[in-house]
Amino acid sequence: MSDQAEPRFSSLTARLQDWWSDGSTVRTGVLVLLVIYLLVSLVLGFIWSSEPDAFAVRESANSRAEAMGVSPVTGFTTTSTLITITDTLLHKPGGYLSNDVFPPGVWLDNVPNWEFGVLVQVRDFSRALRKDFSRSQSQSTEDKDLAIAEPQLNFDNESWAVPSTESEYGRGLDALEAYLQRLSDPNEPTAQFYARSDNLRQWLLDVETRLGSLSQRLSASVGKRRLNTDLSGDTAARQATPSGYDQEVKTPWRQIDDVFYEARGSAWALSHLLRAIEVDFNDVLEKKNALVSLRQIIRELEGTQEAVWSPVILNGSGFGLFANHSLVMASYISRANAAIADLRELLSQG
């Protein structure tokens, strides 16, 4: 320590000792409250870091129908499941955490990434509900409530000021509930849900794209050389910016757990939506002999929800001494993705 810095340090130490021995009840009270706040935040942070459990799709929809005093119609289970997923996102223990600016929410990292994975599936399905499932053909009019719900659920997921993310997503949730109420009313023919194979195939194409991206990002946890196949299959294809023949693809180490929990949240939401699809599209799936294929996809996604016993997401090399949780997750996601491609093929057949 320099000669000039030593007197400054001694002076600061003396001031702290004087402050501590002052006996001021206000200062002591503030210090005690600060310690209590930090302890409570640590406990709450531990509780809030728990992911929500899975729920029974059919039973949840039947309970909602009973509370509404209606009988489930085609599309009721799927829409009800989307509502329950969105409601869980907003009202799970700790509420919505992605936009928190104070402890303990601001300290947490895994749950906000889990929330984003769920949110991506909610957004994709609300868009499919608006443009495909609720419309009989391309020239039909879109549903008035779904036209509100879809853009509301695409609001900034990290806004904490006015308007807050919770309030905007809450408006989207209200619009979904209004659509479900109209859908269940036999005297309201303007609200429809069409369980057709072409509608289902279109949404599954979006799911396939999402899972393919997640699989690549998870696999890149260990880094790999990737050949450029972007223009394969079309000799006349062009791209805006030239890229090399091959390139190194690797997820930054600080983002490995982020990608893992995003994939985990996405798989949680998707598994529930597919269970609901099994209910509302049962006749279509049976006709195409595709029920077993759908159930296998759900089983693969359920594998992603196994408990993580390690306190951190391990990132060992592919065949190394330590586990690599990202590669295990990528294995489940890749198999589900391949099964979805097969399911789409089955649905396209006459």
ZARODREN-415857 format. One record per residue (C-alpha): residue number from 1; residue in one letter; x, y, z. Coordinates in steps of 0.001 Angstrom, whole numbers, padded with zeros to 6 digits, m for minus. Example, Ala and Ser with C-alpha at 12.3 -4.5 7.8 and 13.67 -1.06 7.14 Angstrom:
 num residuo       x       y       z
   1       A  012300 m004500  007800
   2       S  013670 m001060  007140
This chain:
 num residuo       x       y       z
   1       M  000000  000000  000000
   2       S  001399  003462 m000943
   3       D  002249  006112  001655
   4       Q m000670  008270  000451
   5       A m003217  005463  000442
   6       E m002375  004230  003970
   7       P m003646  007366  005795
   8       R m006842  007326  003702
   9       F m007474  003670  004577
  10       S m006818  004337  008270
  11       S m009200  007300  008167
  12       L m011936  005227  006524
  13       T m011493  002454  009098
  14       A m011733  004950  011924
  15       R m014947  006412  010480
  16       L m016523  002961  010196
  17       Q m015570  002182  013804
  18       D m017061  005478  014953
  19       W m020255  004773  013002
  20       W m020526  001295  014512
  21       S m019916  002459  018068
  22       D m022166  005498  017751
  23       G m025121  003583  019141
  24       S m027588  005182  016801
  25       T m030789  003089  016839
  26       V m031673  004289  013347
  27       R m028439  003049  011837
  28       T m028617 m000209  013750
  29       G m032224 m000702  012630
  30       V m031325 m000056  008998
  31       L m028489 m002560  009181
  32       V m030737 m005199  010781
  33       L m033455 m004632  008172
  34       L m030892 m004913  005382
  35       V m029611 m008227  006727
  36       I m033176 m009547  007122
  37       Y m034029 m008399  003577
  38       L m031030 m010204  002132
  39       L m031820 m013397  004060
  40       V m035466 m013332  002991
  41       S m034383 m012679 m000600
  42       L m032087 m015705 m000513
  43       V m034892 m017941  000771
  44       L m037395 m016576 m001748
  45       G m034835 m016913 m004534
  46       F m034413 m020585 m003691
  47       I m038196 m021134 m003676
  48       W m038783 m019157 m006865
  49       S m036083 m021104 m008709
  50       S m038315 m024201 m008749
  51       E m039955 m024902 m012096
  52       P m043735 m025498 m012146
  53       D m044918 m029088 m012203
  54       A m046735 m030605 m015161
  55       F m050516 m030519 m015059
  56       A m053143 m032925 m016386
  57       V m054410 m031346 m019591
  58       R m057741 m033125 m019923
  59       E m058654 m032755 m016241
  60       S m057682 m029080 m016238
  61       A m059867 m028388 m019284
  62       N m062815 m030300 m017793
  63       S m062525 m028328 m014558
  64       R m062519 m025063 m016504
  65       A m065551 m026147 m018520
  66       E m067397 m027039 m015317
  67       A m066532 m023670 m013770
  68       M m067770 m021908 m016922
  69       G m070941 m024019 m016984
  70       V m070329 m025256 m020530
  71       S m069575 m028512 m022309
  72       P m066157 m028908 m023967
  73       V m066309 m028513 m027739
  74       T m063685 m029071 m030428
  75       G m060742 m026851 m029601
  76       F m061744 m026287 m025973
  77       T m058977 m028451 m024493
  78       T m056270 m026932 m026683
  79       T m057316 m023335 m025993
  80       S m057775 m024050 m022295
  81       T m054287 m025549 m022162
  82       L m052799 m022463 m023816
  83       I m054576 m020320 m021202
  84       T m053296 m022472 m018335
  85       I m049718 m022350 m019647
  86       T m049876 m018558 m019964
  87       D m051464 m018204 m016538
  88       T m048720 m020404 m015033
  89       L m046097 m018233 m016712
  90       L m047512 m015130 m015008
  91       H m048675 m016485 m011646
  92       K m046295 m019279 m010636
  93       P m044449 m018839 m007282
  94       G m042617 m015538 m007569
  95       G m044726 m014468 m010533
  96       Y m043120 m013420 m013801
  97       L m039393 m012894 m013162
  98       S m037862 m011936 m016517
  99       N m038442 m008204 m015970
 100       D m037565 m008014 m012252
 101       V m035144 m005239 m011288
 102       F m034943 m005929 m007534
 103       P m033706 m008928 m005520
 104       P m034285 m011779 m005491
 105       G m035714 m011795 m009023
 106       V m032833 m009821 m010518
 107       W m030377 m012406 m009149
 108       L m032119 m015348 m010751
 109       D m031084 m016579 m014159
 110       N m032440 m020059 m014835
 111       V m036161 m019371 m014375
 112       P m036204 m016288 m016655
 113       N m034681 m018406 m019418
 114       W m037233 m021139 m018686
 115       E m039926 m018456 m018970
 116       F m038614 m017383 m022366
 117       G m038746 m020956 m023655
 118       V m042379 m021226 m022534
 119       L m043158 m017814 m024010
 120       V m041834 m018789 m027442
 121       Q m044250 m021736 m027579
 122       V m047129 m019570 m026316
 123       R m046420 m016984 m029017
 124       D m046128 m019584 m031777
 125       F m049359 m021311 m030818
 126       S m051321 m018075 m030357
 127       R m050204 m017087 m033869
 128       A m051267 m020482 m035251
 129       L m054579 m020163 m033412
 130       R m055176 m016759 m034973
 131       K m054174 m017523 m038569
 132       D m054944 m021252 m038961
 133       F m056948 m023088 m036326
 134       S m059701 m020482 m036008
 135       R m060125 m019849 m039745
 136       S m061874 m022064 m042289
 137       Q m059836 m020861 m045259
 138       S m057356 m018200 m046337
 139       Q m060104 m015731 m047287
 140       S m061996 m016022 m043988
 141       T m062063 m013265 m041354
 142       E m059767 m013618 m038345
 143       D m061262 m013893 m034870
 144       K m061621 m010544 m033083
 145       D m060324 m011784 m029703
 146       L m057385 m013689 m031153
 147       A m056447 m010572 m033127
 148       I m055909 m008937 m029714
 149       A m054322 m011882 m027907
 150       E m051546 m012644 m030395
 151       P m049897 m009186 m030518
 152       Q m050293 m008727 m026753
 153       L m048355 m011927 m026107
 154       N m045600 m010670 m028408
 155       F m044972 m007618 m026239
 156       D m041436 m007024 m024891
 157       N m040750 m009771 m022341
 158       E m038455 m007607 m020169
 159       S m040448 m004395 m019746
 160       W m040823 m003449 m016065
 161       A m042022  000153 m016472
 162       V m045353  001378 m017818
 163       P m046669 m000681 m019512
 164       S m045297 m003708 m017706
 165       T m044932 m007078 m019366
 166       E m047382 m008633 m016903
 167       S m050141 m006140 m017716
 168       E m049763 m006621 m021480
 169       Y m049680 m010409 m021234
 170       G m052655 m010185 m018877
 171       R m054631 m008442 m021628
 172       G m053665 m011224 m024014
 173       L m054806 m013790 m021475
 174       D m058152 m012002 m021076
 175       A m058620 m012066 m024862
 176       L m057925 m015812 m024958
 177       E m060498 m016378 m022222
 178       A m063033 m014269 m024145
 179       Y m062408 m016390 m027254
 180       L m062852 m019585 m025240
 181       Q m066126 m018296 m023812
 182       R m067444 m017509 m027300
 183       L m066122 m020831 m028631
 184       S m068178 m022693 m026025
 185       D m071370 m020778 m026790
 186       P m073574 m022652 m029314
 187       N m075266 m019356 m030156
 188       E m071977 m017700 m031150
 189       P m070963 m019126 m034550
 190       T m068280 m016486 m035189
 191       A m065843 m018256 m032837
 192       Q m064548 m021460 m034394
 193       F m061764 m024008 m034046
 194       Y m061092 m026251 m037048
 195       A m059370 m029549 m036233
 196       R m057961 m030321 m039676
 197       S m054769 m032066 m040660
 198       D m053534 m029147 m042796
 199       N m053873 m026729 m039857
 200       L m052016 m029112 m037582
 201       R m049244 m029679 m040115
 202       Q m048672 m025947 m040447
 203       W m048174 m025488 m036709
 204       L m045978 m028591 m036490
 205       L m043725 m027060 m039146
 206       D m043130 m024097 m036809
 207       V m042482 m026498 m033932
 208       E m040007 m028441 m036043
 209       T m038097 m025261 m036836
 210       R m037968 m024222 m033179
 211       L m036770 m027595 m031958
 212       G m034175 m027796 m034730
 213       S m032691 m024492 m033619
 214       L m032673 m025526 m029958
 215       S m031003 m028826 m030834
 216       Q m028212 m027048 m032724
 217       R m027627 m024539 m029922
 218       L m027541 m027284 m027293
 219       S m025138 m029400 m029341
 220       A m022835 m026415 m029776
 221       S m022065 m026468 m026039
 222       V m018878 m028459 m026769
 223       G m018069 m026680 m030030
 224       K m017884 m028288 m033434
 225       R m016914 m027638 m037036
 226       R m020002 m027250 m039216
 227       L m019986 m027568 m042990
 228       N m021983 m024906 m044813
 229       T m025118 m026648 m046114
 230       D m027249 m023493 m046319
 231       L m027722 m023680 m050110
 232       S m027735 m027450 m050543
 233       G m030211 m028938 m052982
 234       D m030620 m025919 m055263
 235       T m027881 m024965 m057720
 236       A m029530 m021602 m058411
 237       A m029870 m020629 m054741
 238       R m028101 m017501 m053494
 239       Q m027596 m015838 m050121
 240       A m027112 m012213 m049113
 241       T m023710 m012528 m047424
 242       P m021088 m015122 m048400
 243       S m020008 m017514 m045650
 244       G m017125 m019936 m045404
 245       Y m017079 m023593 m046379
 246       D m017047 m024553 m042735
 247       Q m017068 m022674 m039444
 248       E m016641 m023214 m035735
 249       V m019961 m023252 m033879
 250       K m019738 m022975 m030101
 251       T m022090 m021638 m027437
 252       P m020318 m019113 m025130
 253       W m019774 m020702 m021718
 254       R m021862 m018040 m019971
 255       Q m024871 m018932 m022146
 256       I m024768 m022721 m021756
 257       D m027188 m022838 m018811
 258       D m029349 m020157 m020487
 259       V m029874 m022327 m023577
 260       F m030445 m025418 m021412
 261       Y m033261 m023842 m019387
 262       E m034791 m022187 m022445
 263       A m035012 m025633 m024060
 264       R m036429 m027084 m020848
 265       G m039166 m024436 m020690
 266       S m039981 m024818 m024370
 267       A m040300 m028605 m024014
 268       W m042508 m028195 m020906
 269       A m044984 m025978 m022751
 270       L m044881 m028022 m025952
 271       S m045562 m031327 m024184
 272       H m048772 m029879 m022716
 273       L m049916 m028456 m026043
 274       L m049343 m031799 m027764
 275       R m051378 m033598 m025098
 276       A m054200 m031161 m025814
 277       I m053789 m031742 m029550
 278       E m054250 m035456 m028891
 279       V m057684 m034686 m027430
 280       D m059006 m032215 m030014
 281       F m057443 m033877 m033074
 282       N m058111 m037441 m031976
 283       D m060275 m038338 m034987
 284       V m057789 m036854 m037454
 285       L m054863 m038633 m035825
 286       E m056688 m041959 m035706
 287       K m057635 m041710 m039361
 288       K m053985 m041085 m040274
 289       N m052839 m043816 m037841
 290       A m050649 m041165 m036192
 291       L m051656 m041348 m032523
 292       V m048690 m043517 m031584
 293       S m046320 m041102 m033326
 294       L m047741 m038175 m031370
 295       R m047475 m040047 m028076
 296       Q m043848 m040902 m028803
 297       I m043085 m037197 m029310
 298       I m044711 m036422 m025963
 299       R m042657 m039165 m024305
 300       E m039410 m037732 m025674
 301       L m040341 m034273 m024404
 302       E m041217 m035685 m020987
 303       G m037639 m036958 m020788
 304       T m036393 m033363 m020823
 305       Q m038217 m032675 m017551
 306       E m036265 m035109 m015378
 307       A m034828 m033598 m012203
 308       V m031391 m031995 m012515
 309       W m029457 m033180 m009466
 310       S m026323 m031200 m010180
 311       P m026182 m027673 m008656
 312       V m024810 m026393 m011977
 313       I m025285 m027348 m015627
 314       L m022236 m029438 m016436
 315       N m020499 m029031 m019766
 316       G m018110 m031944 m020099
 317       S m016786 m032975 m023481
 318       G m018865 m035395 m025512
 319       F m017021 m038548 m024400
 320       G m015193 m037024 m021440
 321       L m015106 m037819 m017730
 322       F m017891 m035420 m016741
 323       A m021504 m035231 m017885
 324       N m022746 m032764 m020465
 325       H m026334 m031845 m019646
 326       S m026751 m029867 m022860
 327       L m025964 m032906 m025001
 328       V m028443 m035029 m023046
 329       M m031119 m032383 m023588
 330       A m030168 m032136 m027274
 331       S m030651 m035900 m027624
 332       Y m034266 m035717 m026421
 333       I m035001 m032599 m028468
 334       S m033495 m034080 m031639
 335       R m035515 m037279 m031352
 336       A m038710 m035301 m030772
 337       N m037865 m033136 m033769
 338       A m037328 m036148 m036024
 339       A m040604 m037672 m034831
 340       I m042441 m034428 m035614
 341       A m041096 m034544 m039168
 342       D m042430 m038104 m039471
 343       L m045788 m037025 m038022
 344       R m046094 m034220 m040556
 345       E m045431 m036751 m043315
 346       L m048175 m039022 m041980
 347       L m050635 m036136 m041821
 348       S m049919 m035192 m045431
 349       Q m050963 m038617 m046691
 350       G m054526 m039236 m047808
